[in-house]
Amino acid sequence: MVVLAVIVLPWTFTLIMSLADWSPTGGTSWVGLANYRHLFTDPEFGWAVVRTFYFTAIGVIAPLALGLIAALCFHQRFPLRGAARTVFILPMMATPVAIALVWSMMFHPQLGVLNYLLTSIGLPPATWTYSETTVIPTLAMIETWQWTPLVMLILLGGLAALPGDPYEAARIDGANAWNCFRHITLPLLWPHIVVAAVLRTIDALKSFDIIYVITQGGPGTASETMNIYLYQQAFAYYHLGFASAVTLVFFVVIVAVTLVLLGLRQRSLAL
């Protein structure tokens, strides 16, 4: 009953609404697949998909690379390692809205601390979220800053579970640190990397809070991802039937990407 109430009924209602033209003021009329036809012919939706995958690519690859480096560093023994780990994971504990408000102040072109630091070392001020060319990478940078600690924790657990015998045998054969990492650590850690990639991909695809608080999809529509596009259609234009169709398509995209990544993980486990 809980599954029926929480999952089945809302998705059934969304499916029904995606076949209708409904707004709070205009009543309801059944339009069949017209919402889906309009969706796949709307250039703004196409660009929203492109921006979503652009944001997701940066927001997944960068945390994976930096999280792997951090996990390798924190796997070593050094003084105050526990305190350093605690400080490193602090960003993922903050709420997205609070993070967005702090970073938006730092990005201010005149009063922001980031441009002050750039000009103090002789570099020109950056446009950050105020330019169409830099807004997506800048937002992805915030995503990377917040969620690299999560990747680090996942990979750190994987490193702690690796067997020691292969490393001892490699050292006896004269392998250096790079060879040990390339031929032992990376293959054994690959399933954990894929798990981290799946979690980060799902989270980056549906990222909303940081983008909306900082840019509201701007400048113009330069940062209007699928989530922002969906929000605008539902709560700015009140095209609730059309927004329901966007929701279902967005869900299918997330499921498809997740299945591809899980397939890669199963293949890596079979090797």
DRENSEGU-150662 format. One line per field, with one value per residue (C-alpha): residue in three letters; x, y, z. Coordinates in nm, 3 decimals. Layout:
N
residu: [ALA/...]
c1: [X/...]
c2: [Y/...]
c3: [Z/...]
This chain:
271
residu: [MET/VAL/VAL/LEU/ALA/VAL/ILE/VAL/LEU/PRO/TRP/THR/PHE/THR/LEU/ILE/MET/SER/LEU/ALA/ASP/TRP/SER/PRO/THR/GLY/GLY/THR/SER/TRP/VAL/GLY/LEU/ALA/ASN/TYR/ARG/HIS/LEU/PHE/THR/ASP/PRO/GLU/PHE/GLY/TRP/ALA/VAL/VAL/ARG/THR/PHE/TYR/PHE/THR/ALA/ILE/GLY/VAL/ILE/ALA/PRO/LEU/ALA/LEU/GLY/LEU/ILE/ALA/ALA/LEU/CYS/PHE/HIS/GLN/ARG/PHE/PRO/LEU/ARG/GLY/ALA/ALA/ARG/THR/VAL/PHE/ILE/LEU/PRO/MET/MET/ALA/THR/PRO/VAL/ALA/ILE/ALA/LEU/VAL/TRP/SER/MET/MET/PHE/HIS/PRO/GLN/LEU/GLY/VAL/LEU/ASN/TYR/LEU/LEU/THR/SER/ILE/GLY/LEU/PRO/PRO/ALA/THR/TRP/THR/TYR/SER/GLU/THR/THR/VAL/ILE/PRO/THR/LEU/ALA/MET/ILE/GLU/THR/TRP/GLN/TRP/THR/PRO/LEU/VAL/MET/LEU/ILE/LEU/LEU/GLY/GLY/LEU/ALA/ALA/LEU/PRO/GLY/ASP/PRO/TYR/GLU/ALA/ALA/ARG/ILE/ASP/GLY/ALA/ASN/ALA/TRP/ASN/CYS/PHE/ARG/HIS/ILE/THR/LEU/PRO/LEU/LEU/TRP/PRO/HIS/ILE/VAL/VAL/ALA/ALA/VAL/LEU/ARG/THR/ILE/ASP/ALA/LEU/LYS/SER/PHE/ASP/ILE/ILE/TYR/VAL/ILE/THR/GLN/GLY/GLY/PRO/GLY/THR/ALA/SER/GLU/THR/MET/ASN/ILE/TYR/LEU/TYR/GLN/GLN/ALA/PHE/ALA/TYR/TYR/HIS/LEU/GLY/PHE/ALA/SER/ALA/VAL/THR/LEU/VAL/PHE/PHE/VAL/VAL/ILE/VAL/ALA/VAL/THR/LEU/VAL/LEU/LEU/GLY/LEU/ARG/GLN/ARG/SER/LEU/ALA/LEU]
c1: [0.000/0.285/0.445/0.108/0.050/0.401/0.512/0.242/-0.038/0.174/0.334/-0.004/-0.145/0.159/0.110/-0.257/-0.178/0.086/-0.197/-0.398/-0.376/-0.444/-0.387/-0.526/-0.728/-0.807/-0.959/-0.866/-0.880/-0.742/-0.476/-0.332/0.033/0.033/0.243/0.509/0.508/0.549/0.822/1.038/0.995/1.072/1.429/1.446/1.396/1.670/1.910/1.804/1.903/2.240/2.304/2.200/2.448/2.720/2.670/2.651/2.971/3.173/2.991/3.078/3.424/3.578/3.461/3.568/3.919/3.961/3.791/4.029/4.331/4.192/4.119/4.473/4.610/4.389/4.463/4.820/4.916/5.018/4.976/4.625/4.479/4.145/4.113/4.202/3.934/3.678/3.758/3.752/3.400/3.246/3.115/2.882/2.719/2.595/2.254/2.254/2.066/2.314/2.602/2.441/2.392/2.754/2.895/2.666/2.816/3.166/3.087/2.973/3.165/3.247/3.211/3.296/3.606/3.701/3.751/3.934/4.178/4.224/4.294/4.527/4.761/4.740/4.474/4.163/3.830/3.624/3.260/3.169/2.788/2.731/2.843/2.675/3.009/3.121/2.797/2.769/3.137/3.108/2.797/2.961/3.260/3.032/2.887/3.240/3.339/3.038/3.038/3.405/3.409/3.134/3.338/3.642/3.456/3.331/3.674/3.845/3.625/3.720/4.091/4.060/3.906/4.176/4.389/4.757/4.896/4.899/5.102/5.358/5.397/5.433/5.703/5.895/5.879/6.019/5.702/5.705/5.421/5.274/5.268/5.101/4.835/4.775/4.770/4.643/4.472/4.273/4.132/4.039/3.889/3.695/3.362/3.369/3.447/3.144/2.923/3.045/2.985/2.627/2.546/2.707/2.539/2.192/2.251/2.401/2.123/1.858/2.053/1.819/1.881/2.221/2.137/1.805/1.925/2.232/2.109/1.738/1.843/2.023/2.185/1.903/1.855/2.228/2.194/1.839/1.883/1.599/1.507/1.494/1.300/1.052/1.014/0.953/0.689/0.507/0.528/0.606/0.384/0.142/0.161/0.110/0.017/0.321/0.538/0.410/0.531/0.870/0.880/0.821/1.081/1.329/1.265/1.327/1.655/1.775/1.678/1.849/2.175/2.166/2.114/2.409/2.635/2.513/2.577/2.934/2.969/2.841/3.080/3.370/3.280/3.273/3.625]
c2: [0.000/0.238/0.171/0.223/0.554/0.695/0.572/0.417/0.671/0.986/0.844/0.730/1.079/1.233/1.003/1.098/1.468/1.442/1.353/1.664/2.038/2.153/2.479/2.617/2.881/2.720/2.384/2.050/1.923/1.592/1.632/1.281/1.281/1.649/1.745/1.492/1.606/1.965/1.862/1.689/1.978/2.251/2.378/2.510/2.158/2.030/2.293/2.214/1.850/1.958/2.188/1.913/1.664/1.931/2.016/1.647/1.556/1.817/1.745/1.374/1.361/1.632/1.487/1.137/1.255/1.478/1.224/0.951/1.173/1.267/0.903/0.801/1.082/1.011/0.639/0.718/0.764/1.116/1.337/1.474/1.258/1.228/1.604/1.660/1.411/1.588/1.927/1.779/1.636/1.954/2.088/1.791/1.857/2.206/2.263/2.342/2.670/2.798/2.697/2.872/3.197/3.201/3.127/3.382/3.652/3.530/3.548/3.912/4.097/4.403/4.292/3.921/3.789/3.567/3.857/4.046/3.757/3.741/4.112/4.109/3.872/4.062/3.855/4.005/3.956/3.659/3.666/3.350/3.306/3.633/3.501/3.244/3.073/3.033/2.986/2.606/2.532/2.767/2.594/2.256/2.380/2.435/2.087/1.948/2.134/2.000/1.638/1.545/1.443/1.187/1.029/1.033/0.846/0.579/0.522/0.539/0.251/0.061/0.122/-0.002/-0.329/-0.405/-0.715/-0.665/-0.979/-0.842/-0.541/-0.757/-0.975/-0.665/-0.519/-0.845/-0.827/-0.473/-0.278/0.091/0.294/0.392/0.033/-0.080/0.189/0.122/-0.258/-0.337/-0.045/0.093/-0.243/-0.355/-0.016/0.011/-0.128/0.137/0.407/0.300/0.313/0.665/0.755/0.625/0.821/1.137/1.107/1.069/1.359/1.589/1.516/1.627/1.917/2.211/2.404/2.552/2.639/2.803/3.003/3.140/3.196/3.103/2.955/3.270/3.466/3.437/3.062/2.973/2.760/2.634/2.261/2.010/2.062/2.441/2.403/2.174/2.420/2.711/2.524/2.409/2.705/3.008/2.937/2.692/2.443/2.157/1.897/1.980/1.982/1.633/1.513/1.671/1.492/1.152/1.207/1.330/1.018/0.795/0.976/0.924/0.555/0.499/0.662/0.469/0.138/0.207/0.280/-0.024/-0.236/-0.106/-0.201/-0.555/-0.590/-0.472/-0.726/-1.004/-0.927]
c3: [0.000/0.080/-0.261/-0.429/-0.249/-0.283/-0.626/-0.843/-0.793/-0.847/-1.163/-1.293/-1.233/-1.408/-1.707/-1.733/-1.702/-1.976/-2.217/-2.127/-2.159/-1.806/-1.623/-1.296/-1.484/-1.820/-1.727/-1.878/-2.235/-2.360/-2.628/-2.649/-2.757/-2.858/-2.555/-2.653/-3.017/-2.905/-2.662/-2.924/-3.170/-2.917/-2.976/-2.620/-2.486/-2.714/-2.585/-2.228/-2.287/-2.427/-2.130/-1.888/-2.030/-2.053/-1.686/-1.593/-1.782/-1.593/-1.266/-1.288/-1.446/-1.227/-0.891/-0.999/-1.087/-0.782/-0.553/-0.669/-0.602/-0.260/-0.173/-0.265/-0.048/0.253/0.225/0.325/0.688/0.790/1.098/1.161/0.885/1.067/1.109/0.743/0.633/0.849/0.695/0.345/0.376/0.521/0.184/0.134/0.472/0.382/0.225/-0.149/-0.105/0.153/-0.074/-0.368/-0.174/-0.055/-0.401/-0.569/-0.345/-0.428/-0.802/-0.794/-1.069/-0.852/-0.491/-0.518/-0.345/-0.641/-0.881/-0.607/-0.576/-0.953/-0.988/-0.686/-0.872/-1.198/-1.376/-1.537/-1.357/-1.473/-1.578/-1.385/-1.394/-1.581/-1.921/-2.143/-2.214/-1.852/-1.657/-1.699/-1.613/-1.314/-1.182/-1.241/-1.042/-0.741/-0.791/-0.800/-0.484/-0.295/-0.406/-0.451/-0.080/-0.146/-0.425/-0.199/0.076/-0.166/-0.316/0.022/0.137/-0.177/-0.116/0.242/0.115/-0.143/-0.073/0.005/-0.162/-0.520/-0.406/-0.228/-0.537/-0.756/-0.535/-0.546/-0.927/-0.916/-1.001/-0.914/-0.762/-1.101/-1.225/-0.902/-0.941/-1.311/-1.306/-0.955/-0.779/-1.071/-1.197/-0.845/-0.762/-1.088/-0.951/-0.677/-0.934/-1.138/-0.826/-0.756/-1.122/-1.108/-0.792/-0.923/-1.263/-1.115/-0.877/-1.143/-1.392/-1.146/-0.995/-0.938/-0.616/-0.692/-1.053/-0.973/-0.672/-0.853/-1.210/-1.242/-1.578/-1.695/-1.833/-2.085/-2.102/-2.093/-1.778/-1.834/-1.781/-1.807/-1.443/-1.481/-1.808/-1.630/-1.342/-1.577/-1.774/-1.462/-1.224/-1.442/-1.746/-1.573/-1.862/-1.621/-1.880/-2.090/-1.775/-1.692/-2.032/-1.963/-1.626/-1.783/-2.056/-1.796/-1.588/-1.890/-1.959/-1.601/-1.606/-1.943/-1.832/-1.503/-1.680/-1.911/-1.614/-1.422/-1.732/-1.737/-1.370/-1.431/-1.723/-1.508/-1.238/-1.496/-1.620]
